[in-house]
Amino acid sequence: MVKFHDIPPILVQAVTSAEDKRFFQHAGFDPIRIIKAFYVDLKEGRKDQGASTLSMQLARMFFLDQDKRWTRKAAEAIITLQLEQKLSKEEIFEDYCNQIYLGYRGSFRIRGFGEAAEAFLGKDLSQITLPEAAQLAGLPRWPAYFDPYNHPEHARERRNVVLSLMRSNGYIADRDYALAIEAPLTVARGATQSVEAPYFVDLVNDALQSMFQDENFQANAFRVYTTLDMHLQRAATEAIRKGMILVDEQIKKQRRFKGQTPPQAQVALVAIDPQTAEVKALAGGRNYGLSQLNHVLAKRQPGSIFKPFVYAAALDTGVEGGTRVLTTSTMVEDAPTTFWFDGKPYEPSNFEKEFYGDVTLRTALAHSLNVATVKVAEMVGYDKVVDMANRAGMNYKIQPTPAVALGSYEITPLEAAGAYTMFSNNGNYVKPSILRMVRDGKDGKVLFKNKPEEKHVLDPRVAYLVTNLMEEVLRTGTAAGIPGKYGLNVPAAGKTGTSHDGWFAGFTSELLCVVWVGFDDNEKLDLQGAHSAAPIWAQFMKSALAYREYRGAKPFQAPDGIVSIDIDPETGMPATPACPTTKKEFYIAGTEPVGACPKHGGGRQGITNVAGWDTSPAEKTVANPGAVPTDTAPRIVGSGGDGQVAPGAVARRAARQEPPEAAAAAAQAEPPEPAKKDEKKGFWNRLKGVFKK
């Protein structure tokens, strides 16, 4: 807000020359201008000539719309007369200078010449020069067309017209005019940053309005410090530009749009610090000018980027115990299956209609196997999966059903980014933040200082194991081609997602990023996350590596209590010298499988020796106990040895950190003969019981 005595005389002269040269002489109306405008319109058969004075424009700004109806014109005239009677010319001019609309900078609507000087020129209004005054005075006629950032040639041409009018009105001499029209157009590059992060600025505006409802941020001065990193913001903009070109090309090739113009897909990207959850870059769409809808806040089905939370719930059984303890090498069957829930069948299918058979949990997540994942969720309990999602800040109507395992309940990309901090931050969830501090602009008093909202929600060992599984996604799974194609030679973990939309969520030790791609009307994108969102994620992360703060990505460090052994991935059991393929697998100490691969010289087929337990192959089961067992019913594979451990033994061993070798030795030391006697005694007792009945 500026007072009349603070407005430079050259701006007063420029504005009156451009808009109303007889402002200080007339009583609200300019008869000469009205007659001239009427004559030109009548001669050319148009209604384009304006005869509005500054007083009339002010009346319209305060009280009326922009329609050219006679009723509006009449009301405008009456209000103008009132303004002229109640206010001085200086007061009318002051109000005009503070209220006139002068365009947009990013998501800010610019009102008044004081704000315009900051936004367009990067200086206080009192410091403007003659050509800059003319540049500002040229904006009211058509702010968007004369915007110096988007249309510099138009702005320069309009500025020179205003300078010519100022010379004609005797405000400037010929020499001043000649020098001014040759001056370069002033464009403050430092003031354009909000243009590069308009969706982020919108979030800041909303946060300020919510936090300081009694403060007027338009009229008073405040210093607002945000979390944004402009280097990363520009990297996000460029990654989106390149990535969405590829998305558009793929959509055009789809049969459903043959012979027609396909709709344009939208995008959202949010990048945060993986430990503090401070938002470093945020884009809510591909073009703010075309759509101000912030897709970072749009609720959509996350698809497979939700699956890590299913596996977190599964691996958490190694800490919490339960009816069944699952490990990274537990075997699960990926085959066509009908799940029964609430009396209704649920028949998920894998994206590529291909089934893998018996696989470890690592393989199931790496290749994003739907049926196997639902079986894992069923084993651990759908309610436990929902609880895990709630712990990670996802609370929107997520229900304990089979569909929860496949990310069928909606969340926002910003929620997804926050949820992944549970893995990147050693089991601690941190709510994303955009503000660091707010100070009063006058006395510097701190009005707000951010304190991260953090809570411990997951055992660090489980967080590490899930992160390790997500590293496999980028190594051999659904995003295996991404690191090599984009030169991401750093330790990274992530997960592709395909629902109606395409997703990718991933992180290094220094940066966490989530990307969403989809249509506004929720129509199916029909592109895998690996082919839509993942390239944008990879391009962004590659650019981020160029900056010092993010280039030092380190390997993910295992916390205390993690052990590793070599297993046979076909059986999930400790490898023998005869196993053709071995793989190092990681476990919470005390949950690792004990024994040897039964398929390659480890003992009888179908028998798994785990810490002294003799486990025969589990029978096939169906999800609905009342249904007739079939070959397609879900089951836990036992014939190959699944690496499962009896819950009681796990709890005891994990608690006292007993080495598995000690447990195995103790089991072997037990005399076999008493066990046989017990077995016979039990048999005869049961037989006697039959005769008694």
DOTORDREN-563102 format. One record per residue (C-alpha): residue in three letters; chain; x, y, z. Coordinates in steps of 0.2 Angstrom, whole numbers. Layout:
N
> ALA_A_X_Y_Z
...
end
This chain:
693
> MET_A_0_0_0
> VAL_A_7_17_-5
> LYS_A_1_35_0
> PHE_A_-1_48_-13
> HIS_A_14_58_-6
> ASP_A_25_42_-8
> ILE_A_20_40_-27
> PRO_A_34_47_-38
> PRO_A_28_62_-48
> ILE_A_34_54_-64
> LEU_A_22_39_-61
> VAL_A_8_51_-58
> GLN_A_12_60_-74
> ALA_A_14_43_-83
> VAL_A_-3_36_-77
> THR_A_-13_52_-81
> SER_A_-5_53_-98
> ALA_A_-10_35_-102
> GLU_A_-27_34_-94
> ASP_A_-34_51_-90
> LYS_A_-24_66_-94
> ARG_A_-37_79_-88
> PHE_A_-40_69_-71
> PHE_A_-35_84_-60
> GLN_A_-46_96_-70
> HIS_A_-63_86_-72
> ALA_A_-76_82_-60
> GLY_A_-76_64_-63
> PHE_A_-81_64_-81
> ASP_A_-71_70_-96
> PRO_A_-84_76_-109
> ILE_A_-71_79_-123
> ARG_A_-65_61_-121
> ILE_A_-83_54_-121
> ILE_A_-87_64_-137
> LYS_A_-72_58_-145
> ALA_A_-75_39_-140
> PHE_A_-93_40_-146
> TYR_A_-87_48_-163
> VAL_A_-74_34_-166
> ASP_A_-86_20_-162
> LEU_A_-99_27_-173
> LYS_A_-88_29_-187
> GLU_A_-80_12_-186
> GLY_A_-95_3_-180
> ARG_A_-87_-4_-165
> LYS_A_-88_-2_-146
> ASP_A_-69_-2_-142
> GLN_A_-66_16_-137
> GLY_A_-64_19_-119
> ALA_A_-69_35_-111
> SER_A_-68_30_-93
> THR_A_-59_42_-81
> LEU_A_-48_36_-66
> SER_A_-63_40_-55
> MET_A_-75_29_-66
> GLN_A_-62_15_-66
> LEU_A_-61_15_-47
> ALA_A_-80_15_-45
> ARG_A_-80_-1_-57
> MET_A_-66_-9_-47
> PHE_A_-74_-7_-30
> PHE_A_-92_-10_-34
> LEU_A_-96_-17_-52
> ASP_A_-92_-30_-65
> GLN_A_-85_-27_-82
> ASP_A_-100_-29_-93
> LYS_A_-104_-15_-105
> ARG_A_-123_-14_-101
> TRP_A_-132_3_-99
> THR_A_-138_-1_-82
> ARG_A_-120_-4_-76
> LYS_A_-114_12_-85
> ALA_A_-128_21_-75
> ALA_A_-123_14_-59
> GLU_A_-105_18_-63
> ALA_A_-109_36_-66
> ILE_A_-119_38_-49
> ILE_A_-104_30_-39
> THR_A_-92_41_-48
> LEU_A_-101_57_-43
> GLN_A_-101_50_-25
> LEU_A_-83_47_-25
> GLU_A_-79_64_-32
> GLN_A_-89_72_-19
> LYS_A_-83_62_-4
> LEU_A_-64_61_-9
> SER_A_-51_73_-14
> LYS_A_-42_70_-31
> GLU_A_-26_64_-22
> GLU_A_-36_51_-12
> ILE_A_-45_45_-28
> PHE_A_-28_43_-36
> GLU_A_-20_34_-21
> ASP_A_-35_22_-20
> TYR_A_-33_19_-39
> CYS_A_-14_16_-38
> ASN_A_-17_3_-24
> GLN_A_-32_-7_-31
> ILE_A_-28_-7_-50
> TYR_A_-26_-25_-57
> LEU_A_-9_-27_-65
> GLY_A_-7_-45_-69
> TYR_A_0_-61_-62
> ARG_A_17_-66_-55
> GLY_A_16_-85_-54
> SER_A_2_-88_-42
> PHE_A_1_-70_-36
> ARG_A_-12_-58_-42
> ILE_A_-4_-41_-43
> ARG_A_-14_-26_-37
> GLY_A_-7_-9_-36
> PHE_A_9_-1_-43
> GLY_A_18_-3_-26
> GLU_A_17_-22_-28
> ALA_A_20_-21_-47
> ALA_A_36_-12_-44
> GLU_A_42_-26_-33
> ALA_A_36_-40_-44
> PHE_A_41_-33_-61
> LEU_A_55_-22_-58
> GLY_A_62_-29_-42
> LYS_A_63_-12_-33
> ASP_A_53_-1_-22
> LEU_A_41_11_-30
> SER_A_51_26_-24
> GLN_A_66_21_-34
> ILE_A_59_19_-52
> THR_A_66_28_-67
> LEU_A_56_37_-81
> PRO_A_56_23_-93
> GLU_A_51_11_-78
> ALA_A_36_23_-73
> ALA_A_30_22_-91
> GLN_A_32_3_-91
> LEU_A_21_2_-76
> ALA_A_8_15_-82
> GLY_A_6_4_-98
> LEU_A_0_-11_-89
> PRO_A_-18_-6_-84
> ARG_A_-24_-6_-102
> TRP_A_-21_-25_-105
> PRO_A_-10_-33_-91
> ALA_A_-8_-50_-98
> TYR_A_-3_-43_-116
> PHE_A_9_-31_-109
> ASP_A_17_-43_-96
> PRO_A_36_-39_-98
> TYR_A_41_-58_-94
> ASN_A_29_-66_-106
> HIS_A_28_-52_-120
> PRO_A_43_-41_-118
> GLU_A_41_-34_-136
> HIS_A_23_-29_-132
> ALA_A_28_-21_-115
> ARG_A_42_-11_-124
> GLU_A_30_-5_-137
> ARG_A_17_0_-125
> ARG_A_30_9_-114
> ASN_A_36_20_-128
> VAL_A_18_24_-132
> VAL_A_16_31_-114
> LEU_A_32_40_-116
> SER_A_26_48_-132
> LEU_A_10_54_-123
> MET_A_20_61_-108
> ARG_A_30_71_-121
> SER_A_14_77_-129
> ASN_A_7_83_-113
> GLY_A_23_92_-109
> TYR_A_29_82_-94
> ILE_A_46_77_-102
> ALA_A_57_85_-114
> ASP_A_63_78_-131
> ARG_A_80_73_-125
> ASP_A_72_64_-110
> TYR_A_60_55_-122
> ALA_A_74_50_-134
> LEU_A_84_43_-120
> ALA_A_70_34_-112
> ILE_A_64_25_-128
> GLU_A_81_18_-131
> ALA_A_83_11_-113
> PRO_A_82_-8_-111
> LEU_A_66_-15_-104
> THR_A_68_-18_-85
> VAL_A_64_-36_-80
> ALA_A_69_-41_-63
> ARG_A_75_-59_-64
> GLY_A_76_-61_-45
> ALA_A_58_-58_-43
> THR_A_52_-72_-55
> GLN_A_55_-86_-43
> SER_A_37_-88_-38
> VAL_A_34_-91_-56
> GLU_A_45_-106_-56
> ALA_A_35_-113_-41
> PRO_A_17_-107_-42
> TYR_A_9_-123_-35
> PHE_A_21_-122_-20
> VAL_A_17_-104_-17
> ASP_A_-1_-108_-17
> LEU_A_2_-120_-3
> VAL_A_12_-107_6
> ASN_A_-2_-95_4
> ASP_A_-15_-107_11
> ALA_A_-4_-112_26
> LEU_A_-2_-94_30
> GLN_A_-20_-90_29
> SER_A_-24_-105_40
> MET_A_-10_-101_53
> PHE_A_-12_-82_54
> GLN_A_-31_-79_52
> ASP_A_-30_-62_60
> GLU_A_-16_-56_50
> ASN_A_-17_-46_34
> PHE_A_-2_-52_23
> GLN_A_-7_-41_9
> ALA_A_-7_-25_19
> ASN_A_7_-28_31
> ALA_A_25_-34_29
> PHE_A_31_-51_34
> ARG_A_46_-62_30
> VAL_A_42_-79_26
> TYR_A_56_-92_25
> THR_A_51_-108_15
> THR_A_60_-125_13
> LEU_A_60_-124_-6
> ASP_A_77_-127_-16
> MET_A_76_-117_-32
> HIS_A_89_-128_-40
> LEU_A_78_-143_-37
> GLN_A_63_-134_-42
> ARG_A_70_-130_-59
> ALA_A_76_-148_-61
> ALA_A_58_-154_-57
> THR_A_51_-142_-70
> GLU_A_63_-148_-84
> ALA_A_61_-167_-79
> ILE_A_42_-164_-81
> ARG_A_44_-156_-97
> LYS_A_54_-170_-105
> GLY_A_45_-184_-97
> MET_A_28_-178_-102
> ILE_A_33_-177_-120
> LEU_A_37_-196_-119
> VAL_A_20_-199_-110
> ASP_A_10_-189_-124
> GLU_A_19_-199_-137
> GLN_A_14_-216_-129
> ILE_A_-4_-210_-127
> LYS_A_-6_-205_-145
> LYS_A_-1_-223_-150
> GLN_A_-15_-231_-140
> ARG_A_-29_-238_-151
> ARG_A_-43_-230_-141
> PHE_A_-37_-213_-147
> LYS_A_-35_-218_-165
> GLY_A_-41_-204_-177
> GLN_A_-44_-192_-163
> THR_A_-35_-179_-152
> PRO_A_-31_-188_-135
> PRO_A_-33_-179_-119
> GLN_A_-18_-172_-111
> ALA_A_-11_-181_-95
> GLN_A_-7_-172_-80
> VAL_A_8_-174_-68
> ALA_A_13_-171_-50
> LEU_A_30_-171_-42
> VAL_A_35_-169_-24
> ALA_A_53_-170_-18
> ILE_A_57_-170_1
> ASP_A_72_-172_12
> PRO_A_71_-190_17
> GLN_A_75_-187_36
> THR_A_66_-170_39
> ALA_A_52_-171_26
> GLU_A_55_-153_21
> VAL_A_48_-150_4
> LYS_A_62_-146_-8
> ALA_A_53_-146_-25
> LEU_A_35_-147_-29
> ALA_A_25_-146_-45
> GLY_A_6_-149_-45
> GLY_A_4_-149_-64
> ARG_A_12_-147_-81
> ASN_A_6_-129_-84
> TYR_A_0_-118_-70
> GLY_A_-7_-106_-83
> LEU_A_-18_-119_-90
> SER_A_-23_-127_-74
> GLN_A_-21_-121_-56
> LEU_A_-27_-138_-49
> ASN_A_-13_-144_-37
> HIS_A_-12_-163_-41
> VAL_A_0_-165_-27
> LEU_A_-16_-164_-16
> ALA_A_-27_-174_-27
> LYS_A_-33_-191_-20
> ARG_A_-29_-206_-32
> GLN_A_-27_-224_-30
> PRO_A_-8_-227_-27
> GLY_A_-7_-244_-34
> SER_A_9_-254_-31
> ILE_A_18_-240_-23
> PHE_A_7_-245_-8
> LYS_A_14_-263_-8
> PRO_A_30_-259_2
> PHE_A_18_-256_17
> VAL_A_11_-273_15
> TYR_A_28_-281_16
> ALA_A_32_-270_30
> ALA_A_18_-277_40
> ALA_A_23_-295_35
> LEU_A_41_-292_40
> ASP_A_36_-284_56
> THR_A_30_-301_62
> GLY_A_48_-304_65
> VAL_A_47_-291_79
> GLU_A_30_-292_85
> GLY_A_27_-311_83
> GLY_A_10_-318_78
> THR_A_3_-334_71
> ARG_A_15_-334_57
> VAL_A_32_-325_55
> LEU_A_37_-320_38
> THR_A_54_-316_31
> THR_A_62_-309_15
> SER_A_64_-327_9
> THR_A_47_-334_14
> MET_A_40_-343_-1
> VAL_A_23_-338_-7
> GLU_A_14_-345_-23
> ASP_A_10_-333_-37
> ALA_A_-4_-342_-46
> PRO_A_-22_-338_-51
> THR_A_-32_-337_-35
> THR_A_-50_-332_-29
> PHE_A_-50_-324_-12
> TRP_A_-66_-324_-2
> PHE_A_-70_-309_9
> ASP_A_-86_-304_16
> GLY_A_-95_-317_6
> LYS_A_-89_-310_-10
> PRO_A_-75_-317_-22
> TYR_A_-60_-306_-26
> GLU_A_-49_-312_-41
> PRO_A_-34_-301_-44
> SER_A_-22_-303_-59
> ASN_A_-5_-298_-62
> PHE_A_-2_-283_-74
> GLU_A_6_-294_-88
> LYS_A_-6_-309_-85
> GLU_A_9_-319_-81
> PHE_A_12_-329_-65
> TYR_A_28_-334_-57
> GLY_A_23_-349_-46
> ASP_A_33_-351_-30
> VAL_A_43_-335_-26
> THR_A_51_-327_-11
> LEU_A_44_-311_-4
> ARG_A_59_-302_-12
> THR_A_54_-308_-29
> ALA_A_36_-304_-26
> LEU_A_39_-286_-22
> ALA_A_53_-283_-35
> HIS_A_41_-289_-49
> SER_A_26_-282_-41
> LEU_A_16_-298_-41
> ASN_A_-2_-294_-37
> VAL_A_-9_-311_-32
> ALA_A_7_-315_-21
> THR_A_5_-298_-12
> VAL_A_-13_-301_-8
> LYS_A_-8_-318_-1
> VAL_A_5_-310_10
> ALA_A_-8_-297_16
> GLU_A_-20_-311_20
> MET_A_-6_-321_30
> VAL_A_-2_-306_40
> GLY_A_-20_-299_42
> TYR_A_-28_-285_32
> ASP_A_-31_-276_48
> LYS_A_-12_-276_51
> VAL_A_-9_-269_34
> VAL_A_-21_-255_37
> ASP_A_-13_-251_54
> MET_A_4_-250_45
> ALA_A_-3_-237_32
> ASN_A_-11_-227_47
> ARG_A_6_-227_55
> ALA_A_13_-219_40
> GLY_A_1_-205_39
> MET_A_-11_-213_27
> ASN_A_-28_-212_36
> TYR_A_-41_-208_22
> LYS_A_-54_-222_22
> ILE_A_-42_-236_20
> GLN_A_-51_-253_24
> PRO_A_-45_-270_29
> THR_A_-50_-279_13
> PRO_A_-40_-289_0
> ALA_A_-40_-274_-12
> VAL_A_-30_-264_1
> ALA_A_-14_-274_-3
> LEU_A_-15_-267_-21
> GLY_A_-17_-249_-16
> SER_A_-35_-247_-21
> TYR_A_-39_-234_-7
> GLU_A_-35_-216_-12
> ILE_A_-21_-205_-5
> THR_A_-12_-190_-12
> PRO_A_6_-189_-19
> LEU_A_11_-178_-4
> GLU_A_4_-191_8
> ALA_A_14_-204_-1
> ALA_A_30_-194_0
> GLY_A_27_-192_19
> ALA_A_23_-211_21
> TYR_A_40_-216_13
> THR_A_49_-207_26
> MET_A_45_-222_37
> PHE_A_58_-232_27
> SER_A_70_-218_23
> ASN_A_71_-212_41
> ASN_A_75_-228_51
> GLY_A_57_-231_55
> ASN_A_52_-213_59
> TYR_A_37_-205_51
> VAL_A_39_-186_47
> LYS_A_25_-175_41
> PRO_A_30_-165_26
> SER_A_33_-146_29
> ILE_A_34_-131_18
> LEU_A_38_-117_30
> ARG_A_53_-114_41
> MET_A_50_-98_49
> VAL_A_39_-82_48
> ARG_A_45_-65_55
> ASP_A_36_-49_57
> GLY_A_43_-37_44
> LYS_A_44_-22_55
> ASP_A_53_-28_71
> GLY_A_59_-45_66
> LYS_A_49_-54_79
> VAL_A_48_-73_76
> LEU_A_29_-77_73
> PHE_A_32_-96_68
> LYS_A_46_-108_68
> ASN_A_44_-125_61
> LYS_A_46_-140_72
> PRO_A_46_-157_62
> GLU_A_31_-168_67
> GLU_A_40_-184_69
> LYS_A_35_-201_77
> HIS_A_43_-218_79
> VAL_A_32_-230_70
> LEU_A_42_-245_64
> ASP_A_57_-255_70
> PRO_A_73_-249_61
> ARG_A_77_-267_56
> VAL_A_60_-269_47
> ALA_A_62_-252_39
> TYR_A_80_-257_32
> LEU_A_73_-274_26
> VAL_A_59_-265_16
> THR_A_72_-253_9
> ASN_A_83_-267_4
> LEU_A_68_-275_-5
> MET_A_65_-259_-14
> GLU_A_83_-258_-20
> GLU_A_79_-275_-29
> VAL_A_65_-266_-39
> LEU_A_78_-255_-47
> ARG_A_91_-269_-48
> THR_A_81_-283_-56
> GLY_A_63_-279_-54
> THR_A_50_-268_-63
> ALA_A_62_-253_-64
> ALA_A_77_-262_-68
> GLY_A_81_-252_-84
> ILE_A_80_-235_-75
> PRO_A_97_-233_-67
> GLY_A_107_-238_-82
> LYS_A_97_-227_-94
> TYR_A_98_-212_-84
> GLY_A_115_-214_-76
> LEU_A_109_-216_-58
> ASN_A_124_-225_-52
> VAL_A_120_-222_-34
> PRO_A_112_-233_-20
> ALA_A_93_-230_-22
> ALA_A_77_-239_-17
> GLY_A_60_-237_-25
> LYS_A_43_-244_-31
> THR_A_33_-242_-47
> GLY_A_15_-241_-46
> THR_A_1_-244_-59
> SER_A_-17_-241_-55
> HIS_A_-28_-230_-66
> ASP_A_-13_-219_-66
> GLY_A_6_-221_-66
> TRP_A_17_-219_-50
> PHE_A_35_-220_-45
> ALA_A_41_-217_-27
> GLY_A_59_-218_-23
> PHE_A_74_-211_-13
> THR_A_92_-211_-10
> SER_A_100_-207_7
> GLU_A_99_-188_2
> LEU_A_83_-186_-7
> LEU_A_65_-193_-8
> CYS_A_54_-190_-23
> VAL_A_36_-196_-28
> VAL_A_29_-194_-46
> TRP_A_11_-196_-52
> VAL_A_5_-196_-70
> GLY_A_-14_-197_-74
> PHE_A_-29_-189_-82
> ASP_A_-40_-176_-73
> ASP_A_-56_-186_-75
> ASN_A_-48_-202_-68
> GLU_A_-49_-211_-85
> LYS_A_-37_-225_-85
> LEU_A_-19_-220_-91
> ASP_A_-15_-237_-97
> LEU_A_3_-234_-95
> GLN_A_14_-243_-82
> GLY_A_22_-233_-69
> ALA_A_39_-238_-76
> HIS_A_35_-230_-93
> SER_A_26_-214_-87
> ALA_A_31_-208_-69
> ALA_A_48_-217_-67
> PRO_A_57_-208_-81
> ILE_A_52_-192_-74
> TRP_A_58_-197_-57
> ALA_A_75_-203_-64
> GLN_A_78_-187_-74
> PHE_A_74_-177_-59
> MET_A_85_-187_-48
> LYS_A_99_-187_-61
> SER_A_99_-168_-61
> ALA_A_98_-167_-42
> LEU_A_115_-177_-42
> ALA_A_123_-162_-50
> TYR_A_121_-152_-34
> ARG_A_133_-153_-19
> GLU_A_119_-156_-6
> TYR_A_112_-172_-15
> ARG_A_127_-180_-24
> GLY_A_134_-189_-9
> ALA_A_121_-203_-9
> LYS_A_127_-217_3
> PRO_A_123_-235_4
> PHE_A_109_-239_15
> GLN_A_116_-244_32
> ALA_A_109_-260_41
> PRO_A_105_-256_59
> ASP_A_111_-268_73
> GLY_A_101_-284_73
> ILE_A_102_-288_54
> VAL_A_111_-304_48
> SER_A_113_-310_31
> ILE_A_116_-328_24
> ASP_A_117_-336_7
> ILE_A_101_-344_1
> ASP_A_94_-353_-14
> PRO_A_81_-341_-21
> GLU_A_71_-356_-28
> THR_A_68_-363_-10
> GLY_A_71_-348_1
> MET_A_83_-360_12
> PRO_A_101_-359_16
> ALA_A_111_-363_0
> THR_A_122_-379_-1
> PRO_A_137_-381_-12
> ALA_A_126_-390_-25
> CYS_A_114_-375_-27
> PRO_A_116_-368_-45
> THR_A_111_-351_-39
> THR_A_114_-342_-23
> LYS_A_109_-325_-16
> LYS_A_113_-315_-1
> GLU_A_97_-312_9
> PHE_A_95_-301_25
> TYR_A_85_-305_41
> ILE_A_81_-299_58
> ALA_A_93_-309_69
> GLY_A_84_-324_75
> THR_A_72_-326_60
> GLU_A_84_-332_47
> PRO_A_80_-350_41
> VAL_A_90_-364_48
> GLY_A_94_-380_39
> ALA_A_99_-382_20
> CYS_A_91_-381_3
> PRO_A_80_-397_1
> LYS_A_81_-396_-17
> HIS_A_100_-397_-19
> GLY_A_106_-410_-6
> GLY_A_99_-402_10
> GLY_A_88_-417_16
> ARG_A_72_-425_12
> GLN_A_61_-416_-1
> GLY_A_47_-407_8
> ILE_A_55_-407_25
> THR_A_62_-390_32
> ASN_A_73_-391_48
> VAL_A_71_-374_57
> ALA_A_79_-372_74
> GLY_A_75_-390_78
> TRP_A_57_-390_71
> ASP_A_52_-404_60
> THR_A_39_-395_48
> SER_A_30_-405_35
> PRO_A_23_-397_19
> ALA_A_8_-387_23
> GLU_A_-9_-392_16
> LYS_A_-17_-382_3
> THR_A_-30_-369_10
> VAL_A_-43_-358_3
> ALA_A_-46_-340_9
> ASN_A_-64_-345_13
> PRO_A_-65_-359_25
> GLY_A_-82_-364_20
> ALA_A_-77_-366_1
> VAL_A_-72_-382_-7
> PRO_A_-53_-383_-8
> THR_A_-47_-381_-26
> ASP_A_-30_-381_-34
> THR_A_-31_-362_-36
> ALA_A_-34_-359_-18
> PRO_A_-21_-348_-9
> ARG_A_-7_-358_0
> ILE_A_10_-356_8
> VAL_A_22_-367_-1
> GLY_A_30_-380_11
> SER_A_37_-393_-1
> GLY_A_52_-383_-6
> GLY_A_56_-376_12
> ASP_A_49_-359_14
> GLY_A_60_-351_27
> GLN_A_46_-349_39
> VAL_A_50_-350_58
> ALA_A_39_-355_72
> PRO_A_33_-339_80
> GLY_A_38_-345_98
> ALA_A_56_-349_93
> VAL_A_58_-332_84
> ALA_A_52_-322_99
> ARG_A_64_-332_110
> ARG_A_79_-331_98
> ALA_A_76_-313_93
> ALA_A_75_-308_111
> ARG_A_91_-315_117
> GLN_A_100_-314_100
> GLU_A_103_-333_101
> PRO_A_114_-338_86
> PRO_A_104_-350_74
> GLU_A_118_-362_75
> ALA_A_116_-364_94
> ALA_A_98_-367_92
> ALA_A_101_-380_78
> ALA_A_115_-388_89
> ALA_A_103_-389_104
> ALA_A_90_-397_93
> GLN_A_102_-410_87
> ALA_A_108_-414_104
> GLU_A_90_-420_110
> PRO_A_90_-439_111
> PRO_A_79_-447_97
> GLU_A_73_-462_108
> PRO_A_62_-453_120
> ALA_A_54_-444_106
> LYS_A_49_-461_99
> LYS_A_42_-467_115
> ASP_A_32_-452_117
> GLU_A_25_-454_100
> LYS_A_20_-472_103
> LYS_A_13_-468_120
> GLY_A_2_-454_112
> PHE_A_-3_-467_98
> TRP_A_-9_-480_111
> ASN_A_-18_-467_122
> ARG_A_-27_-461_107
> LEU_A_-32_-479_102
> LYS_A_-38_-483_120
> GLY_A_-49_-468_119
> VAL_A_-57_-474_103
> PHE_A_-62_-491_111
> LYS_A_-68_-481_127
> LYS_A_-80_-472_116
end
